[in-house]
Structures are given as C-alpha cells and as structure tokens.
Amino acid sequence: MTDTRLESVREILQRRKSEILETYRAIGVGIGKEDDSYQIVVYLERPEDRTDTPVSVEGVPLKFVVTGPIKPLLPETR
C-alpha cells in the first residue's frame, strides 16, 4: 500500500514535479485531498491534454483538472 499522507506526497511531488509538468504539458501542479488520502493535482490548459486512464506516480494518484490559461494577477496601478 502506498503512503498517501501529506508529507510523503509532498516529497514525491518535489522529486517528480518537472517530470509531471513535462509529461502532461501541465501549467501547474499541487496537492489535493480526497477522503483520507492526498493526491497530486495536475492543472491543464486544454482538455485534450487530459488522460482518461488512471495515472499514478510512485503510487500516488494524479487528478487532472482543466483550468484553461492561467494568468498572473497584477497589482492595481494607482
């Protein structure tokens, strides 16, 4: 059984972040929680980049979320 506690998932994400971003053409990654387990959330710009097959990294499930383009918020000019 894979350890999906927060600290373990953080360590896996830190090790594999670049690979996940590149493999899935992701625009961001993070950690989410479902029930009592943590998972890696992969943010995608386009729906066609999402996979319908269950995917995991080192036993931690990946959840794909299509957000569309993400733009930084700029401070208001005064």
C-alpha positions in Angstrom: 0.0 0.0 0.0 1.3 3.4 -1.0 1.8 6.1 1.7 -0.5 8.9 0.7 0.0 11.0 3.8 0.7 14.7 3.2 4.4 14.6 3.9 5.0 11.6 1.7 3.1 13.2 -1.2 5.0 16.4 -0.8 8.3 14.6 -1.1 7.2 12.7 -4.2 5.9 15.9 -5.8 9.1 17.7 -5.1 11.1 14.8 -6.7 8.9 14.4 -9.7 7.4 17.9 -10.4 9.4 18.6 -13.5 8.7 15.2 -15.0 4.9 15.6 -14.3 4.8 19.1 -15.8 6.6 18.0 -19.0 4.8 14.7 -19.4 1.3 16.1 -19.3 2.1 19.6 -20.7 0.7 20.9 -17.4 0.6 24.5 -16.4 0.8 23.7 -12.7 0.7 21.0 -10.0 -0.4 20.9 -6.4 -1.7 18.6 -3.7 -5.3 17.8 -3.1 -7.2 15.6 -0.6 -9.9 13.1 -1.3 -11.4 11.2 1.6 -8.4 10.4 3.8 -5.7 10.3 1.1 -3.7 13.0 -0.6 -3.2 13.1 -4.3 -1.2 15.2 -6.8 -3.4 17.6 -8.8 -2.2 18.4 -12.3 -3.6 21.6 -13.8 -4.0 21.6 -17.6 -4.7 24.4 -20.0 -6.5 22.2 -22.6 -9.0 19.3 -22.2 -7.3 17.3 -24.9 -4.2 17.0 -22.7 -6.2 15.1 -20.0 -5.9 11.3 -19.9 -8.9 9.2 -19.2 -6.8 6.3 -17.8 -6.0 6.3 -14.1 -2.4 7.5 -13.6 -0.2 7.5 -10.5 3.4 8.5 -9.7 5.2 6.3 -7.1 1.8 5.0 -6.2 0.2 8.5 -5.6 -2.8 9.1 -7.8 -2.8 12.0 -10.2 -6.0 14.1 -10.6 -6.3 16.2 -13.8 -8.1 19.5 -13.7 -8.6 21.6 -16.8 -8.3 25.3 -15.8 -7.8 27.0 -19.1 -5.0 29.6 -19.3 -3.7 30.9 -16.0 -2.6 34.5 -15.9 -0.8 36.2 -13.1 -2.7 38.8 -11.2 -1.1 42.1 -11.5 -1.3 44.7 -8.7 -3.6 47.6 -9.5 -1.9 50.7 -10.7 -2.7 53.8 -8.7 
